[in-house]
Amino acid sequence: MPLEMSIRSVWRGLERPPDARMVIDNQLLAVARRFIDIRRVSIDEKQRFFEQLCGLLELQAEANTFPISTQTNFERHIQQRLDRAPVAVSYLEEYDRRYGFNYADRARHALFEFANLVVKFDGTVTKAEAAELLKFKQTLYPQGNAPDAEEKGQRQDAPTAAEEPEEVVEIVEEPPRPIEDLLKEMDELVGLERVKRDVRELINFLKVQQMRVEKGMQPLPISRHLVFYGNPGTGKTTIARLLAQVYRTLKILSRGHLIETDRAGLVAGYVGQTALKVKEVVGQALGGVLFIDEAYALNPEGRGNDFGQEAVETLLKLMEDHRHELIVIVAGYTEKMEEFIASNPGLRSRFNKFLHFEDYSPEQLAEIFKGFCKKADFKLTADGVQKLLEIFKLLVLTRDETFGNARTARNLFEMTISKQANRLVSLPEVNQEVLSTIEAADIPTEEDLRASGVGLPKLTGAQSSFVRNI
């Protein structure tokens, strides 16, 4: 949807603008053709793999795309398409600039991961393939700001690594932020009053611990690792990132960065690989915070031979080995996290501080929505605010543990600006005031939400009336 909106907003051609899915498909096809061609196999073998890949991705390969008459023509044709920034990324950059999102980076990450998978499919990574991957990365990230953790994560499962030495990049870190600035940023977050209180108590405790050490007294032997529990979209990652900076400011951690991961980033499918993956992720997090989302998935029920337990045991050992340079935060649903912590005595002894993230109220969700509007230079009419509250009351009344909270507010905002765009294109004249105003007609209805896959239950007339009167 963001790509579709961006294409329509900047398209100046005489013909109808291209479909967003077609743009993505063409980009994947171009990447696949380029990296398949680097292989030292026959054209027929390349052709078979290309067709197989198209089938797996359900892509419609354009006519006569592979093979091309001569190898030279083929390389020139593909190189011209990959030496420029991907058009999908360029469109999404425009969307991000207008509305304050980060879809362009997500697209870059996905394209680079896709290129890695194509290269590694045959079990080898040659020097030529590694060189092309580097060139492609430089095209995706012309400013050299590709995330190190992402890149390392892509390399770790390569069957062979005939790659050139990594570039050495000097990282200039910004100075630690004052505690007052971090607390002010936290206080500006909507809701989370209980969490804010707990974080302040934690900071005060850490400050007193530092005072004891400075006076030559023994610090209390209490674990610094944390459990965040609550439903999705309640600000767990945001608070974790702020805490990482707090730890750095208090000189508890040297870097204060945050590495996010989950079961897929820690558990491998073969014997001996899980411990290596855990060590790799922990290595990236040293000096900062390792945030494990949906951590309960590491110990799933009914999987006696699962490698998740190996990941937990390896993690516990590394937490002990690096206890002065690593803090781990595990997060997930309340009941499942309680079961996860109780499943292993080592977890129970290391995770004894819990922060509960409560669901947002309809009024708080409306404030979050308004925050998205302000960031993207939109404003709501009074009728728009009223309709927005009605929709959030309905969503809150029917929510379950999968309710997205702030993510739902973001999705609703994206649907709203899409509806506004559809309304504005039919107007004879549009000025800046009209462009920046969201009216009640732009707020999605119950039918819009059901059509988008939100999954609202069908309410009776009495139930709908009850929702409106809450």
C-alpha positions in Angstrom: 0.0 0.0 0.0 2.8 2.6 0.8 4.5 1.7 -2.5 1.2 2.0 -4.4 0.4 5.4 -2.8 3.9 6.7 -3.6 3.8 5.6 -7.2 0.5 7.3 -7.7 1.6 10.5 -6.0 4.8 11.0 -8.1 3.8 9.4 -11.4 3.8 11.9 -14.3 3.6 9.5 -17.3 0.9 9.7 -19.9 0.0 6.0 -19.3 -1.5 4.5 -16.2 1.1 4.2 -13.4 2.5 0.7 -12.9 1.1 -1.7 -10.3 3.1 -1.8 -7.1 3.3 -5.6 -7.1 4.6 -5.6 -10.7 7.4 -3.1 -9.6 8.4 -5.5 -6.8 8.3 -8.5 -9.0 10.4 -6.9 -11.7 13.0 -5.9 -9.1 13.2 -9.4 -7.7 13.5 -10.8 -11.3 16.4 -8.4 -12.0 18.2 -9.4 -8.9 17.7 -13.1 -9.5 18.9 -12.9 -13.1 22.1 -11.0 -12.2 23.2 -13.3 -9.4 22.2 -16.5 -11.2 24.3 -15.4 -14.2 27.5 -15.1 -12.1 27.5 -18.9 -11.5 30.0 -21.0 -13.5 27.4 -23.4 -14.9 25.7 -23.7 -18.3 23.1 -21.4 -19.6 20.6 -24.3 -19.5 21.3 -24.8 -15.8 20.9 -21.1 -15.1 17.7 -21.1 -17.0 16.3 -24.0 -15.0 17.1 -22.4 -11.7 15.7 -19.1 -12.8 12.4 -20.7 -13.8 12.3 -22.7 -10.5 12.8 -19.5 -8.5 10.1 -17.7 -10.4 7.8 -20.6 -9.6 8.6 -20.6 -5.9 7.9 -16.9 -5.7 4.9 -17.1 -8.0 6.4 -14.4 -10.3 5.5 -14.0 -13.9 8.8 -13.8 -15.8 8.6 -11.5 -18.7 9.1 -13.0 -22.2 12.6 -13.7 -23.4 14.3 -12.5 -20.2 16.6 -15.5 -19.9 18.7 -16.4 -21.7 19.6 -13.4 -23.8 21.3 -13.8 -27.1 24.9 -13.4 -25.9 26.5 -13.4 -22.5 27.9 -9.9 -23.1 24.5 -8.5 -23.8 23.0 -10.3 -20.8 25.5 -8.9 -18.4 25.1 -5.3 -19.9 21.4 -5.6 -19.7 21.3 -6.7 -16.0 24.2 -4.5 -14.8 22.4 -1.3 -16.0 19.4 -2.3 -13.9 21.3 -3.1 -10.7 23.9 -0.3 -10.8 21.1 2.2 -10.0 19.1 2.5 -6.8 16.1 0.1 -7.0 13.0 2.0 -8.2 10.9 0.5 -5.5 13.3 1.9 -2.9 13.2 5.3 -4.5 9.4 5.4 -4.4 9.4 4.3 -0.7 11.9 7.0 0.2 9.4 9.6 -1.1 6.7 8.0 1.0 8.9 7.9 4.1 9.8 11.6 3.6 6.2 12.6 3.5 4.8 10.5 6.3 7.7 9.7 8.6 8.0 6.0 8.2 10.9 3.6 7.4 9.7 1.4 4.5 12.7 2.2 2.3 15.1 0.6 4.7 12.9 -2.4 5.1 12.9 -2.8 1.3 16.7 -2.5 1.2 17.1 -5.2 3.8 14.7 -7.5 2.0 16.4 -7.1 -1.4 19.9 -7.7 0.1 18.6 -10.8 1.9 17.0 -12.0 -1.3 20.3 -11.6 -3.1 22.1 -13.5 -0.4 19.7 -16.4 -0.6 20.0 -16.6 -4.4 23.8 -16.6 -4.1 23.9 -19.3 -1.4 21.3 -21.6 -2.9 23.9 -23.8 -4.6 26.0 -24.2 -1.4 29.0 -22.0 -2.4 29.9 -18.4 -2.3 32.6 -17.6 -4.8 34.8 -14.5 -4.8 33.0 -13.2 -7.9 29.6 -13.6 -6.1 30.9 -12.0 -2.9 32.2 -9.1 -5.0 28.8 -8.6 -6.7 27.1 -8.8 -3.4 29.3 -6.0 -2.1 28.6 -3.9 -5.2 24.9 -4.5 -4.8 25.0 -3.5 -1.2 26.8 -0.3 -2.1 24.0 0.4 -4.6 21.4 -0.2 -1.9 23.3 1.8 0.7 25.1 4.6 -1.2 25.9 6.4 2.0 27.5 3.3 3.5 25.0 3.0 6.3 24.1 -0.7 5.9 23.4 -2.1 9.4 26.3 -4.4 10.6 24.0 -6.7 12.5 21.9 -7.4 9.4 24.9 -8.0 7.2 26.6 -10.4 9.7 23.3 -12.3 10.1 23.2 -12.9 6.4 26.7 -14.4 6.3 26.6 -16.7 9.3 24.9 -19.7 7.6 26.9 -19.7 4.3 28.1 -23.2 3.6 31.5 -21.9 2.3 32.9 -18.4 2.7 35.3 -17.5 -0.1 34.6 -13.9 0.5 37.0 -11.0 0.6 38.0 -9.5 3.9 35.4 -7.2 5.4 35.9 -3.5 5.2 37.1 -1.8 8.3 34.9 1.1 9.1 35.7 3.5 12.0 32.5 4.2 13.9 32.3 7.6 15.7 29.9 7.2 18.5 27.8 10.1 19.9 28.3 11.0 23.6 25.9 9.5 26.1 22.7 11.4 26.5 21.9 12.9 29.9 19.4 11.0 32.1 17.1 14.0 32.2 16.8 14.0 28.4 16.1 10.3 28.3 13.4 10.6 31.0 11.8 13.5 29.2 11.6 11.4 26.0 10.0 8.6 28.0 7.5 10.9 29.6 6.4 12.2 26.2 5.3 8.6 25.2 1.5 8.1 25.4 0.3 6.0 28.3 2.6 3.5 29.9 2.3 5.2 33.3 3.1 2.0 35.2 6.1 1.3 33.1 7.4 4.8 33.4 7.2 4.5 37.2 9.0 1.2 37.2 11.7 2.5 34.9 12.3 5.5 37.2 12.5 3.2 40.2 15.0 1.0 38.3 17.1 4.1 37.5 17.1 5.2 41.1 18.2 1.8 42.2 21.1 1.7 39.7 22.2 5.2 40.9 22.3 4.1 44.5 24.3 1.0 43.5 26.8 3.3 41.9 27.0 5.4 45.0 27.7 2.3 47.1 30.5 1.3 44.8 32.0 4.8 44.8 32.0 4.6 48.6 33.8 1.3 48.6 30.7 -0.7 49.6 29.6 -3.9 48.0 26.8 -3.6 45.5 23.7 -5.8 46.0 23.9 -9.0 43.9 20.7 -8.4 41.9 20.4 -9.4 38.2 20.1 -6.5 35.7 18.2 -8.6 33.1 14.6 -7.8 32.6 11.3 -9.4 31.5 8.8 -7.3 29.5 5.4 -8.8 29.3 2.3 -7.5 27.5 0.5 -7.6 24.2 2.0 -6.5 20.9 2.4 -2.8 20.1 2.6 -1.6 23.7 6.0 0.1 23.5 8.3 -2.7 24.7 11.0 -2.2 22.0 10.8 1.6 22.5 11.4 1.3 26.3 14.1 -1.3 25.7 16.0 1.1 23.4 15.7 3.9 26.0 16.9 1.7 28.8 19.9 0.7 26.7 20.9 4.4 26.5 20.2 4.8 30.2 22.6 2.0 31.0 25.3 3.6 28.8 24.8 7.0 30.5 25.2 5.3 33.9 28.3 3.6 32.7 26.8 0.2 33.2 27.2 -0.6 29.5 30.0 0.6 27.2 27.9 1.1 24.0 24.3 1.2 24.9 23.0 -0.1 21.6 20.1 -2.5 21.1 20.2 -5.8 19.2 16.7 -7.2 18.4 16.2 -10.9 17.7 13.7 -13.7 18.1 13.6 -17.5 17.8 14.6 -17.4 14.1 17.7 -15.4 14.9 18.8 -17.9 17.6 17.7 -21.4 16.7 19.1 -23.3 13.7 17.7 -26.4 12.0 20.8 -28.6 12.4 22.9 -30.1 15.2 25.7 -27.8 16.3 24.5 -24.7 14.5 22.2 -23.2 17.2 25.1 -22.5 19.7 27.0 -20.8 16.9 24.0 -18.6 16.1 23.5 -17.6 19.7 27.2 -16.7 20.1 27.0 -14.6 16.9 24.0 -12.6 18.2 25.4 -12.2 21.7 28.7 -11.0 20.2 26.8 -8.3 18.3 25.1 -7.2 21.5 28.1 -7.0 23.8 28.3 -3.6 25.4 24.6 -3.2 24.9 21.2 -4.8 25.3 20.0 -8.0 23.6 16.2 -7.8 23.1 14.5 -11.2 22.5 11.0 -10.7 21.2 8.5 -13.6 21.8 11.1 -15.3 23.8 8.7 -18.1 24.9 9.0 -19.5 21.4 12.5 -20.7 22.4 10.8 -23.3 24.6 7.7 -24.4 22.6 5.3 -27.1 23.9 5.4 -30.4 22.2 8.8 -30.2 20.7 10.9 -32.6 22.6 13.8 -32.6 20.1 13.6 -28.9 19.4 16.9 -26.9 19.4 15.3 -24.0 21.3 16.4 -25.6 24.6 20.0 -25.6 23.3 19.6 -21.9 22.5 18.4 -21.1 26.1 21.2 -23.1 27.7 23.9 -21.4 25.5 22.4 -18.0 26.2 22.4 -18.6 29.9 26.1 -19.5 29.8 27.0 -16.5 27.7 25.0 -14.2 30.1 27.2 -15.5 32.9 30.4 -15.2 30.9 29.6 -11.7 29.9 27.7 -10.5 32.9 29.5 -7.2 33.0 29.0 -6.3 29.4 25.6 -7.7 28.4 22.0 -7.1 29.5 19.2 -9.3 28.1 15.6 -8.3 27.9 13.1 -11.0 27.0 9.6 -10.0 25.9 6.2 -11.5 25.0 2.7 -12.2 26.1 2.1 -12.3 29.9 1.0 -15.9 30.5 3.5 -17.4 28.0 6.4 -15.4 29.4 5.6 -16.6 32.9 5.6 -20.2 31.7 8.9 -19.6 29.8 10.7 -18.2 32.9 9.4 -21.0 35.0 10.6 -23.6 32.5 14.3 -23.3 33.5 15.8 -22.6 36.9 18.6 -20.6 35.2 16.0 -18.3 33.7 14.2 -17.8 37.0 17.5 -16.9 38.8 18.6 -14.4 36.2 15.3 -12.8 35.3 13.6 -11.4 38.5 12.6 -7.9 37.4 9.3 -7.7 35.5 7.8 -4.8 33.7 4.1 -5.0 32.7 3.0 -3.2 29.5 -0.7 -2.6 29.6 -3.0 -2.2 26.6 -3.8 1.3 25.4 -7.2 2.8 26.0 -9.3 4.1 23.1 -8.3 7.7 24.1 -4.6 6.8 24.2 -4.8 5.1 20.8 -6.4 8.3 19.5 -3.4 10.3 20.9 -1.0 7.9 19.2 -2.9 8.4 16.0 -2.7 12.2 16.4 1.1 11.8 16.9 1.4 10.1 13.5 -0.7 13.0 12.0 1.5 15.7 13.6 4.7 14.0 12.4 3.3 13.8 8.8 1.8 17.3 8.8 -1.8 16.3 9.0 -4.6 17.6 11.3 -7.9 16.1 12.3 -11.2 17.8 12.2 -13.5 17.6 15.3 -15.8 15.2 13.5 -12.7 13.1 12.5 -11.6 12.9 16.1 -15.1 11.7 17.2 -15.3 9.0 14.5 -11.7 7.9 15.3 -12.7 7.4 19.0 -15.7 5.3 17.9 -13.5 3.1 15.8 -10.9 2.6 18.6 -13.7 1.9 21.1 -14.9 -0.9 18.8 -11.4 -2.3 18.3 -10.7 -2.2 22.0 -14.0 -3.9 22.9 -13.4 -6.8 20.5 -9.6 -7.2 20.9 -7.8 -10.4 22.0 -4.2 -11.1 22.8 -3.2 -10.5 19.1 -4.5 -6.9 19.2 -1.8 -4.6 17.8 -2.3 -1.5 20.1 0.0 1.2 18.7 0.6 -1.0 15.5 -3.1 -1.0 15.0 -3.1 2.8 15.3 -0.4 3.0 12.7 -2.2 0.7 10.4 -5.4 2.8 10.8 -3.4 5.9 10.0 -2.1 4.4 6.8 -5.6 3.4 5.8 -6.8 6.9 6.6 -4.3 8.7 4.5 -5.0 6.3 1.7 -8.8 7.0 1.9 -8.0 10.7 2.0 -5.9 10.4 -1.2 -8.8 8.7 -2.9 -11.1 11.5 -1.9 -8.8 14.3 -2.9 -8.1 13.1 -6.4 -11.7 13.8 -7.4 -11.7 17.4 -6.2 -11.3 20.1 -8.8 -8.9 22.2 -6.7 -6.7 21.1 -3.8 -4.7 23.6 -1.7 -2.3 23.0 1.2 -5.1 23.3 3.8 -7.1 20.5 2.1 -4.1 18.3 1.7 -3.3 18.5 5.4 -6.8 18.0 6.7 -8.2 14.6 7.7 -12.0 14.6 7.8 -14.4 12.0 9.3 -15.0 10.6 5.8 -11.3 9.6 5.7 -11.5 7.5 8.9 -12.0 3.8 8.0 -15.3 2.3 8.7 -16.1 -1.1 10.3 -16.5 -2.5 6.7 -13.1 -1.1 5.7 -11.4 -2.8 8.7 -13.0 -6.1 7.9 -12.0 -5.8 4.3 -8.4 -5.1 5.3 -8.2 -8.3 7.4 -8.5 -6.9 10.8 -11.1 -9.6 11.6 -13.8 -7.7 13.5 -16.7 -9.8 14.6 -20.1 -8.9 13.3 -21.9 -6.8 15.9 -25.7 -6.6 16.5 -27.4 -3.2 16.4 -27.5 -3.2 20.1 -23.8 -4.0 20.4 -22.9 -1.2 17.9 -25.0 1.3 19.9 -23.4 0.2 23.1 -19.9 0.8 21.6 -20.9 4.3 20.4 -22.2 5.2 23.9 -19.2 4.0 25.9 
